[in-house]
Amino acid sequence: MNSKKLIVLGSVNIDHILNVNEFPKPGETLTGTHYKISYGGKGANQAVAAGRLGANVQFIAAVGNDDLGKNFKQQLQSDHIDTHSVAVIDQENTGVALILVNQQGENQIAIYAGANAAVTPEYLDQFADDITKADAVLMQLETPLATVEQAAKLAKQNNTQVILNPAPAQKLSDELLAHVDIITPNETEAEFLTGIKIITEQDAQQAAQLLHDKGIHTVIITLGSKGAWVSHAQNGVIVPGFRVNAVDTIGAGDTFNGMLITALLEGKDLKQAVYYAHAAGALSVTKAGAQTSVPTRKEVDDFIQSQHLSMRN
């Protein structure tokens, strides 16, 4: 396990997943298949990915005082995650995500915050010392925005690296963005933040520049199978991804983020870290579910080795 400390601040959700041939139109009822319940939430997914892939992780989050929430917390511990900062909230349900997956492996998601709403700035105050002593803090946008803003300010003031995965997409203040060191939007989220629809590399470069202008040093815009536009100190390049047969894309972005930060904390350079993140994300889409699809570090290393061998032959 890496000696450097990563704190993940984020959500915990119980995923209810249903496969459908195609997404329903408004007012339409479809019959689905392969219904299942699994553990998810962007924060938990990213914490699990980082923990399973070798990072030293503490998770700041909340679950409901229900059986699913208590079992979820135990499962996080089995993935080598420090959960002393995961609260159990009385008289509240653990967060819920309703997920439809179509035949192409794409997904549509609706969420209910539940206990995630209890991750308030006041709750965060209990763990301020942990953030100031950490090497990096990774956040998303499924917990109260005021908490994300407070954590970013506290981390920045104490030289803790701030990584923001701005999902689900929403408007963010310039003040928050000024405290972010690395931002990792997908194409939709980047368009939401910058107003630029990303079709070409030039579009990605323009969107990244607008985010640099907000004070963000490193911008990584994920582009699905095309890879990612990686812009550091205002110099950008496409880092290609891997082509695999997708089962579903649930949690792929979270796996990407977990591996990215793990690799950076290990001392890998930015392009190398993105390459590892692509590998982990590619492996995740070959399996169903969110946390159930997160690969082990050995699987990622073996996959990268196999790619190197195939390129030599």
Short mmCIF file of the C-alpha atoms (twelve columns), coordinates in Angstrom:
data_MODEL
# 
_entry.id   MODEL 
# 
loop_
_atom_site.group_PDB 
_atom_site.id 
_atom_site.type_symbol 
_atom_site.label_atom_id 
_atom_site.label_alt_id 
_atom_site.label_comp_id 
_atom_site.label_asym_id 
_atom_site.label_seq_id 
_atom_site.Cartn_x 
_atom_site.Cartn_y 
_atom_site.Cartn_z 
_atom_site.pdbx_PDB_model_num 
ATOM 1   C CA . MET A 1   0.000   0.000  0.000   1 
ATOM 2   C CA . ASN A 2   1.186   3.509  -0.825  1 
ATOM 3   C CA . SER A 3   2.414   5.438  2.222   1 
ATOM 4   C CA . LYS A 4   0.956   8.709  0.917   1 
ATOM 5   C CA . LYS A 5   -2.523  9.475  2.260   1 
ATOM 6   C CA . LEU A 6   -5.597  9.980  0.067   1 
ATOM 7   C CA . ILE A 7   -8.890  11.215 1.454   1 
ATOM 8   C CA . VAL A 8   -12.014 10.640 -0.610  1 
ATOM 9   C CA . LEU A 9   -14.962 12.862 0.286   1 
ATOM 10  C CA . GLY A 10  -18.145 11.681 -1.343  1 
ATOM 11  C CA . SER A 11  -21.343 9.716  -1.642  1 
ATOM 12  C CA . VAL A 12  -22.574 6.255  -0.738  1 
ATOM 13  C CA . ASN A 13  -25.487 4.822  -2.745  1 
ATOM 14  C CA . ILE A 14  -27.266 1.521  -3.069  1 
ATOM 15  C CA . ASP A 15  -27.530 0.911  -6.826  1 
ATOM 16  C CA . HIS A 16  -30.720 -0.628 -8.226  1 
ATOM 17  C CA . ILE A 17  -29.729 -1.742 -11.741 1 
ATOM 18  C CA . LEU A 18  -32.058 -2.861 -14.528 1 
ATOM 19  C CA . ASN A 19  -31.024 -3.854 -18.055 1 
ATOM 20  C CA . VAL A 20  -33.294 -2.689 -20.906 1 
ATOM 21  C CA . ASN A 21  -33.100 -3.024 -24.674 1 
ATOM 22  C CA . GLU A 22  -33.315 0.746  -25.057 1 
ATOM 23  C CA . PHE A 23  -34.006 3.695  -22.770 1 
ATOM 24  C CA . PRO A 24  -37.743 4.424  -22.343 1 
ATOM 25  C CA . LYS A 25  -39.319 7.456  -23.934 1 
ATOM 26  C CA . PRO A 26  -41.394 9.815  -21.728 1 
ATOM 27  C CA . GLY A 27  -44.535 7.971  -20.623 1 
ATOM 28  C CA . GLU A 28  -43.306 4.614  -21.932 1 
ATOM 29  C CA . THR A 29  -43.075 1.448  -19.821 1 
ATOM 30  C CA . LEU A 30  -40.473 -1.157 -20.760 1 
ATOM 31  C CA . THR A 31  -39.819 -4.644 -19.462 1 
ATOM 32  C CA . GLY A 32  -36.253 -5.040 -18.219 1 
ATOM 33  C CA . THR A 33  -34.009 -7.978 -17.356 1 
ATOM 34  C CA . HIS A 34  -31.204 -8.823 -14.924 1 
ATOM 35  C CA . TYR A 35  -32.361 -6.631 -12.032 1 
ATOM 36  C CA . LYS A 36  -29.863 -6.474 -9.181  1 
ATOM 37  C CA . ILE A 37  -28.869 -4.429 -6.152  1 
ATOM 38  C CA . SER A 38  -25.229 -3.481 -5.630  1 
ATOM 39  C CA . TYR A 39  -23.045 -0.999 -3.770  1 
ATOM 40  C CA . GLY A 40  -22.296 2.300  -5.501  1 
ATOM 41  C CA . GLY A 41  -22.137 6.075  -5.146  1 
ATOM 42  C CA . LYS A 42  -19.399 8.060  -6.866  1 
ATOM 43  C CA . GLY A 43  -17.493 8.686  -3.646  1 
ATOM 44  C CA . ALA A 44  -17.609 5.060  -2.519  1 
ATOM 45  C CA . ASN A 45  -16.770 3.808  -6.009  1 
ATOM 46  C CA . GLN A 46  -13.697 6.012  -6.180  1 
ATOM 47  C CA . ALA A 47  -12.625 5.116  -2.648  1 
ATOM 48  C CA . VAL A 48  -13.004 1.398  -3.425  1 
ATOM 49  C CA . ALA A 49  -11.118 1.765  -6.708  1 
ATOM 50  C CA . ALA A 50  -8.238  3.590  -5.039  1 
ATOM 51  C CA . GLY A 51  -8.133  1.144  -2.120  1 
ATOM 52  C CA . ARG A 52  -8.299  -1.945 -4.333  1 
ATOM 53  C CA . LEU A 53  -5.646  -0.517 -6.652  1 
ATOM 54  C CA . GLY A 54  -3.125  0.192  -3.900  1 
ATOM 55  C CA . ALA A 55  -3.801  3.600  -2.347  1 
ATOM 56  C CA . ASN A 56  -3.849  4.450  1.376   1 
ATOM 57  C CA . VAL A 57  -7.459  5.696  1.600   1 
ATOM 58  C CA . GLN A 58  -9.678  7.353  4.190   1 
ATOM 59  C CA . PHE A 59  -13.319 7.922  3.261   1 
ATOM 60  C CA . ILE A 60  -15.446 10.807 4.570   1 
ATOM 61  C CA . ALA A 61  -19.100 9.929  3.978   1 
ATOM 62  C CA . ALA A 62  -22.375 8.836  5.599   1 
ATOM 63  C CA . VAL A 63  -24.709 5.850  5.391   1 
ATOM 64  C CA . GLY A 64  -28.210 5.360  6.773   1 
ATOM 65  C CA . ASN A 65  -28.994 3.394  9.918   1 
ATOM 66  C CA . ASP A 66  -30.278 0.485  7.838   1 
ATOM 67  C CA . ASP A 67  -28.940 -2.978 7.135   1 
ATOM 68  C CA . LEU A 68  -27.708 -2.071 3.666   1 
ATOM 69  C CA . GLY A 69  -25.777 0.909  4.994   1 
ATOM 70  C CA . LYS A 70  -24.162 -1.025 7.842   1 
ATOM 71  C CA . ASN A 71  -23.185 -3.858 5.498   1 
ATOM 72  C CA . PHE A 72  -21.852 -1.329 2.996   1 
ATOM 73  C CA . LYS A 73  -19.555 0.162  5.646   1 
ATOM 74  C CA . GLN A 74  -18.199 -3.307 6.469   1 
ATOM 75  C CA . GLN A 75  -17.586 -3.955 2.777   1 
ATOM 76  C CA . LEU A 76  -15.594 -0.717 2.496   1 
ATOM 77  C CA . GLN A 77  -13.339 -1.907 5.309   1 
ATOM 78  C CA . SER A 78  -12.663 -5.133 3.414   1 
ATOM 79  C CA . ASP A 79  -11.349 -2.988 0.533   1 
ATOM 80  C CA . HIS A 80  -8.667  -1.531 2.836   1 
ATOM 81  C CA . ILE A 81  -10.483 1.771  3.439   1 
ATOM 82  C CA . ASP A 82  -10.309 3.702  6.704   1 
ATOM 83  C CA . THR A 83  -13.996 4.212  7.579   1 
ATOM 84  C CA . HIS A 84  -13.777 5.943  10.964  1 
ATOM 85  C CA . SER A 85  -15.104 9.055  9.174   1 
ATOM 86  C CA . VAL A 86  -18.127 7.241  7.668   1 
ATOM 87  C CA . ALA A 87  -21.103 8.219  9.843   1 
ATOM 88  C CA . VAL A 88  -24.225 6.120  10.428  1 
ATOM 89  C CA . ILE A 89  -27.214 8.496  10.365  1 
ATOM 90  C CA . ASP A 90  -30.256 7.632  12.484  1 
ATOM 91  C CA . GLN A 91  -33.725 7.789  10.910  1 
ATOM 92  C CA . GLU A 92  -32.344 8.123  7.387   1 
ATOM 93  C CA . ASN A 93  -31.904 5.746  4.473   1 
ATOM 94  C CA . THR A 94  -28.627 5.115  2.741   1 
ATOM 95  C CA . GLY A 95  -28.532 6.976  -0.584  1 
ATOM 96  C CA . VAL A 96  -30.155 5.298  -3.592  1 
ATOM 97  C CA . ALA A 97  -29.338 5.258  -7.316  1 
ATOM 98  C CA . LEU A 98  -31.820 3.962  -9.911  1 
ATOM 99  C CA . ILE A 99  -29.878 2.837  -12.988 1 
ATOM 100 C CA . LEU A 100 -30.993 1.717  -16.437 1 
ATOM 101 C CA . VAL A 101 -28.434 0.036  -18.711 1 
ATOM 102 C CA . ASN A 102 -29.142 -0.324 -22.446 1 
ATOM 103 C CA . GLN A 103 -27.815 -2.909 -24.919 1 
ATOM 104 C CA . GLN A 104 -24.827 -0.704 -25.780 1 
ATOM 105 C CA . GLY A 105 -23.730 -0.673 -22.133 1 
ATOM 106 C CA . GLU A 106 -24.699 2.994  -21.703 1 
ATOM 107 C CA . ASN A 107 -26.536 4.047  -18.554 1 
ATOM 108 C CA . GLN A 108 -29.088 6.545  -17.235 1 
ATOM 109 C CA . ILE A 109 -29.059 7.293  -13.509 1 
ATOM 110 C CA . ALA A 110 -31.347 9.051  -11.004 1 
ATOM 111 C CA . ILE A 111 -30.301 9.394  -7.350  1 
ATOM 112 C CA . TYR A 112 -31.830 10.070 -3.928  1 
ATOM 113 C CA . ALA A 113 -29.331 11.660 -1.529  1 
ATOM 114 C CA . GLY A 114 -30.553 10.099 1.723   1 
ATOM 115 C CA . ALA A 115 -27.740 10.014 4.303   1 
ATOM 116 C CA . ASN A 116 -25.374 11.733 1.853   1 
ATOM 117 C CA . ALA A 117 -27.092 15.026 2.750   1 
ATOM 118 C CA . ALA A 118 -25.654 14.670 6.269   1 
ATOM 119 C CA . VAL A 119 -22.113 15.203 4.978   1 
ATOM 120 C CA . THR A 120 -22.337 18.886 5.887   1 
ATOM 121 C CA . PRO A 121 -19.605 21.466 6.526   1 
ATOM 122 C CA . GLU A 122 -20.258 20.953 10.258  1 
ATOM 123 C CA . TYR A 123 -19.681 17.213 9.864   1 
ATOM 124 C CA . LEU A 124 -16.511 17.882 7.862   1 
ATOM 125 C CA . ASP A 125 -15.125 20.000 10.722  1 
ATOM 126 C CA . GLN A 126 -14.612 16.803 12.731  1 
ATOM 127 C CA . PHE A 127 -12.038 15.643 10.176  1 
ATOM 128 C CA . ALA A 128 -10.343 18.935 9.306   1 
ATOM 129 C CA . ASP A 129 -7.072  17.721 10.820  1 
ATOM 130 C CA . ASP A 130 -7.149  14.619 8.613   1 
ATOM 131 C CA . ILE A 131 -7.472  16.768 5.485   1 
ATOM 132 C CA . THR A 132 -4.640  19.092 6.477   1 
ATOM 133 C CA . LYS A 133 -2.310  16.100 6.971   1 
ATOM 134 C CA . ALA A 134 -3.313  14.219 3.802   1 
ATOM 135 C CA . ASP A 135 -1.399  14.299 0.539   1 
ATOM 136 C CA . ALA A 136 -4.516  14.563 -1.636  1 
ATOM 137 C CA . VAL A 137 -8.292  14.871 -1.392  1 
ATOM 138 C CA . LEU A 138 -10.580 13.529 -4.137  1 
ATOM 139 C CA . MET A 139 -14.182 14.785 -4.397  1 
ATOM 140 C CA . GLN A 140 -17.275 14.604 -6.591  1 
ATOM 141 C CA . LEU A 141 -20.650 16.399 -6.508  1 
ATOM 142 C CA . GLU A 142 -23.114 13.942 -4.922  1 
ATOM 143 C CA . THR A 143 -22.644 15.456 -1.443  1 
ATOM 144 C CA . PRO A 144 -23.586 19.024 -0.406  1 
ATOM 145 C CA . LEU A 145 -21.684 21.553 -2.507  1 
ATOM 146 C CA . ALA A 146 -20.927 23.709 0.547   1 
ATOM 147 C CA . THR A 147 -18.972 20.779 2.006   1 
ATOM 148 C CA . VAL A 148 -16.994 20.293 -1.191  1 
ATOM 149 C CA . GLU A 149 -16.151 24.003 -1.208  1 
ATOM 150 C CA . GLN A 150 -15.051 23.953 2.421   1 
ATOM 151 C CA . ALA A 151 -12.885 20.870 1.940   1 
ATOM 152 C CA . ALA A 152 -11.235 22.379 -1.150  1 
ATOM 153 C CA . LYS A 153 -10.359 25.594 0.695   1 
ATOM 154 C CA . LEU A 154 -9.028  23.760 3.727   1 
ATOM 155 C CA . ALA A 155 -6.931  21.418 1.595   1 
ATOM 156 C CA . LYS A 156 -5.522  24.201 -0.587  1 
ATOM 157 C CA . GLN A 157 -4.533  26.250 2.462   1 
ATOM 158 C CA . ASN A 158 -2.540  23.298 3.793   1 
ATOM 159 C CA . ASN A 159 -0.882  22.151 0.544   1 
ATOM 160 C CA . THR A 160 -3.092  19.080 0.211   1 
ATOM 161 C CA . GLN A 161 -3.664  18.429 -3.492  1 
ATOM 162 C CA . VAL A 162 -7.305  18.934 -4.538  1 
ATOM 163 C CA . ILE A 163 -8.790  16.686 -7.234  1 
ATOM 164 C CA . LEU A 164 -12.375 17.297 -8.350  1 
ATOM 165 C CA . ASN A 165 -14.425 14.961 -10.506 1 
ATOM 166 C CA . PRO A 166 -17.278 17.411 -11.318 1 
ATOM 167 C CA . ALA A 167 -20.053 14.822 -11.526 1 
ATOM 168 C CA . PRO A 168 -23.005 14.917 -11.723 1 
ATOM 169 C CA . ALA A 169 -22.705 18.046 -13.872 1 
ATOM 170 C CA . GLN A 170 -23.680 21.318 -12.223 1 
ATOM 171 C CA . LYS A 171 -22.608 24.945 -12.199 1 
ATOM 172 C CA . LEU A 172 -19.632 25.636 -9.948  1 
ATOM 173 C CA . SER A 173 -18.384 28.913 -8.528  1 
ATOM 174 C CA . ASP A 174 -15.114 30.460 -9.643  1 
ATOM 175 C CA . GLU A 175 -14.113 30.431 -5.984  1 
ATOM 176 C CA . LEU A 176 -14.361 26.645 -5.806  1 
ATOM 177 C CA . LEU A 177 -12.574 26.131 -9.112  1 
ATOM 178 C CA . ALA A 178 -9.718  28.388 -7.966  1 
ATOM 179 C CA . HIS A 179 -8.992  25.896 -5.169  1 
ATOM 180 C CA . VAL A 180 -8.842  22.858 -7.500  1 
ATOM 181 C CA . ASP A 181 -5.488  21.476 -8.674  1 
ATOM 182 C CA . ILE A 182 -6.776  18.714 -10.990 1 
ATOM 183 C CA . ILE A 183 -10.236 18.506 -12.554 1 
ATOM 184 C CA . THR A 184 -11.522 15.423 -14.396 1 
ATOM 185 C CA . PRO A 185 -14.782 16.114 -16.266 1 
ATOM 186 C CA . ASN A 186 -16.176 13.966 -19.056 1 
ATOM 187 C CA . GLU A 187 -17.364 15.623 -22.274 1 
ATOM 188 C CA . THR A 188 -20.830 16.430 -20.897 1 
ATOM 189 C CA . GLU A 189 -19.482 17.861 -17.647 1 
ATOM 190 C CA . ALA A 190 -16.830 19.906 -19.470 1 
ATOM 191 C CA . GLU A 191 -19.520 21.404 -21.714 1 
ATOM 192 C CA . PHE A 192 -21.622 22.211 -18.651 1 
ATOM 193 C CA . LEU A 193 -18.686 24.029 -17.028 1 
ATOM 194 C CA . THR A 194 -17.416 25.871 -20.104 1 
ATOM 195 C CA . GLY A 195 -20.311 26.067 -22.590 1 
ATOM 196 C CA . ILE A 196 -18.147 24.364 -25.246 1 
ATOM 197 C CA . LYS A 197 -19.487 21.233 -26.953 1 
ATOM 198 C CA . ILE A 198 -16.507 18.946 -27.358 1 
ATOM 199 C CA . ILE A 199 -16.331 17.285 -30.755 1 
ATOM 200 C CA . THR A 200 -12.737 17.917 -31.861 1 
ATOM 201 C CA . GLU A 201 -9.385  18.142 -30.103 1 
ATOM 202 C CA . GLN A 202 -9.519  21.897 -30.659 1 
ATOM 203 C CA . ASP A 203 -12.801 22.010 -28.711 1 
ATOM 204 C CA . ALA A 204 -11.179 20.085 -25.863 1 
ATOM 205 C CA . GLN A 205 -8.212  22.424 -25.889 1 
ATOM 206 C CA . GLN A 206 -10.484 25.477 -25.781 1 
ATOM 207 C CA . ALA A 207 -12.537 24.047 -22.900 1 
ATOM 208 C CA . ALA A 208 -9.369  23.138 -20.990 1 
ATOM 209 C CA . GLN A 209 -8.012  26.652 -21.478 1 
ATOM 210 C CA . LEU A 210 -11.152 28.167 -19.970 1 
ATOM 211 C CA . LEU A 211 -10.686 25.929 -16.920 1 
ATOM 212 C CA . HIS A 212 -7.001  26.868 -16.718 1 
ATOM 213 C CA . ASP A 213 -8.121  30.500 -16.717 1 
ATOM 214 C CA . LYS A 214 -10.146 29.716 -13.569 1 
ATOM 215 C CA . GLY A 215 -6.905  28.736 -11.826 1 
ATOM 216 C CA . ILE A 216 -6.866  24.964 -12.400 1 
ATOM 217 C CA . HIS A 217 -3.363  23.741 -13.260 1 
ATOM 218 C CA . THR A 218 -4.289  20.296 -14.662 1 
ATOM 219 C CA . VAL A 219 -7.386  19.511 -16.756 1 
ATOM 220 C CA . ILE A 220 -8.217  15.944 -17.817 1 
ATOM 221 C CA . ILE A 221 -11.301 15.668 -20.047 1 
ATOM 222 C CA . THR A 222 -12.279 12.025 -20.519 1 
ATOM 223 C CA . LEU A 223 -13.526 11.222 -24.025 1 
ATOM 224 C CA . GLY A 224 -14.749 7.638  -23.757 1 
ATOM 225 C CA . SER A 225 -13.081 5.233  -26.175 1 
ATOM 226 C CA . LYS A 226 -11.112 8.112  -27.717 1 
ATOM 227 C CA . GLY A 227 -9.070  8.473  -24.532 1 
ATOM 228 C CA . ALA A 228 -8.607  11.737 -22.648 1 
ATOM 229 C CA . TRP A 229 -7.513  15.275 -23.376 1 
ATOM 230 C CA . VAL A 230 -4.773  15.935 -20.824 1 
ATOM 231 C CA . SER A 231 -3.770  19.561 -20.383 1 
ATOM 232 C CA . HIS A 232 -1.113  20.569 -17.875 1 
ATOM 233 C CA . ALA A 233 0.261   24.085 -17.524 1 
ATOM 234 C CA . GLN A 234 -1.837  24.958 -20.603 1 
ATOM 235 C CA . ASN A 235 -0.169  22.337 -22.825 1 
ATOM 236 C CA . GLY A 236 -2.592  19.650 -24.007 1 
ATOM 237 C CA . VAL A 237 -2.410  16.273 -25.704 1 
ATOM 238 C CA . ILE A 238 -4.683  13.278 -26.339 1 
ATOM 239 C CA . VAL A 239 -3.721  10.219 -24.293 1 
ATOM 240 C CA . PRO A 240 -5.395  7.299  -26.118 1 
ATOM 241 C CA . GLY A 241 -7.522  4.758  -24.287 1 
ATOM 242 C CA . PHE A 242 -8.076  1.041  -24.859 1 
ATOM 243 C CA . ARG A 243 -10.778 -0.665 -26.918 1 
ATOM 244 C CA . VAL A 244 -12.591 -3.489 -25.132 1 
ATOM 245 C CA . ASN A 245 -15.985 -5.167 -25.361 1 
ATOM 246 C CA . ALA A 246 -18.197 -3.204 -22.961 1 
ATOM 247 C CA . VAL A 247 -20.757 -4.932 -20.740 1 
ATOM 248 C CA . ASP A 248 -21.768 -1.703 -19.010 1 
ATOM 249 C CA . THR A 249 -20.098 1.605  -18.220 1 
ATOM 250 C CA . ILE A 250 -21.350 1.957  -14.626 1 
ATOM 251 C CA . GLY A 251 -18.461 3.098  -12.430 1 
ATOM 252 C CA . ALA A 252 -15.932 3.307  -15.268 1 
ATOM 253 C CA . GLY A 253 -15.246 6.992  -14.666 1 
ATOM 254 C CA . ASP A 254 -14.946 6.362  -10.935 1 
ATOM 255 C CA . THR A 255 -12.446 3.570  -11.526 1 
ATOM 256 C CA . PHE A 256 -10.507 5.910  -13.832 1 
ATOM 257 C CA . ASN A 257 -10.340 8.551  -11.104 1 
ATOM 258 C CA . GLY A 258 -9.353  6.095  -8.385  1 
ATOM 259 C CA . MET A 259 -6.496  4.675  -10.461 1 
ATOM 260 C CA . LEU A 260 -5.401  8.129  -11.655 1 
ATOM 261 C CA . ILE A 261 -4.871  9.485  -8.152  1 
ATOM 262 C CA . THR A 262 -3.326  6.229  -6.932  1 
ATOM 263 C CA . ALA A 263 -0.767  6.352  -9.741  1 
ATOM 264 C CA . LEU A 264 0.025   10.029 -9.143  1 
ATOM 265 C CA . LEU A 265 0.576   9.404  -5.427  1 
ATOM 266 C CA . GLU A 266 2.945   6.583  -6.385  1 
ATOM 267 C CA . GLY A 267 5.055   9.143  -8.243  1 
ATOM 268 C CA . LYS A 268 4.077   8.332  -11.823 1 
ATOM 269 C CA . ASP A 269 4.084   11.265 -14.229 1 
ATOM 270 C CA . LEU A 270 0.770   12.639 -15.481 1 
ATOM 271 C CA . LYS A 271 0.630   10.833 -18.849 1 
ATOM 272 C CA . GLN A 272 1.665   7.538  -17.271 1 
ATOM 273 C CA . ALA A 273 -0.972  7.951  -14.551 1 
ATOM 274 C CA . VAL A 274 -3.664  8.598  -17.193 1 
ATOM 275 C CA . TYR A 275 -2.498  5.511  -19.093 1 
ATOM 276 C CA . TYR A 276 -2.938  3.379  -15.963 1 
ATOM 277 C CA . ALA A 277 -6.320  5.024  -15.343 1 
ATOM 278 C CA . HIS A 278 -7.416  4.154  -18.888 1 
ATOM 279 C CA . ALA A 279 -6.405  0.539  -18.313 1 
ATOM 280 C CA . ALA A 280 -8.373  0.290  -15.060 1 
ATOM 281 C CA . GLY A 281 -11.404 1.976  -16.615 1 
ATOM 282 C CA . ALA A 282 -11.278 -0.313 -19.653 1 
ATOM 283 C CA . LEU A 283 -11.202 -3.407 -17.464 1 
ATOM 284 C CA . SER A 284 -14.124 -2.112 -15.416 1 
ATOM 285 C CA . VAL A 285 -16.471 -1.875 -18.416 1 
ATOM 286 C CA . THR A 286 -15.918 -5.562 -19.206 1 
ATOM 287 C CA . LYS A 287 -17.829 -6.476 -16.014 1 
ATOM 288 C CA . ALA A 288 -21.264 -5.509 -14.730 1 
ATOM 289 C CA . GLY A 289 -21.908 -3.093 -11.866 1 
ATOM 290 C CA . ALA A 290 -19.904 -0.375 -10.152 1 
ATOM 291 C CA . GLN A 291 -17.724 -1.684 -7.340  1 
ATOM 292 C CA . THR A 292 -18.123 -5.259 -8.569  1 
ATOM 293 C CA . SER A 293 -16.375 -4.226 -11.783 1 
ATOM 294 C CA . VAL A 294 -13.342 -2.518 -10.198 1 
ATOM 295 C CA . PRO A 295 -10.251 -4.560 -11.130 1 
ATOM 296 C CA . THR A 296 -7.408  -5.506 -8.810  1 
ATOM 297 C CA . ARG A 297 -4.015  -3.887 -9.244  1 
ATOM 298 C CA . LYS A 298 -2.609  -7.165 -10.539 1 
ATOM 299 C CA . GLU A 299 -5.305  -7.248 -13.219 1 
ATOM 300 C CA . VAL A 300 -4.378  -3.711 -14.296 1 
ATOM 301 C CA . ASP A 301 -0.650  -4.470 -14.341 1 
ATOM 302 C CA . ASP A 302 -1.233  -7.703 -16.291 1 
ATOM 303 C CA . PHE A 303 -3.496  -5.893 -18.781 1 
ATOM 304 C CA . ILE A 304 -0.878  -3.199 -19.394 1 
ATOM 305 C CA . GLN A 305 1.809   -5.867 -19.812 1 
ATOM 306 C CA . SER A 306 -0.367  -7.705 -22.359 1 
ATOM 307 C CA . GLN A 307 -0.846  -4.473 -24.324 1 
ATOM 308 C CA . HIS A 308 2.905   -3.916 -24.426 1 
ATOM 309 C CA . LEU A 309 3.466   -7.490 -25.626 1 
ATOM 310 C CA . SER A 310 0.822   -7.171 -28.368 1 
ATOM 311 C CA . MET A 311 2.394   -3.945 -29.618 1 
ATOM 312 C CA . ARG A 312 5.791   -5.658 -29.864 1 
ATOM 313 C CA . ASN A 313 4.374   -8.567 -31.917 1 
# 
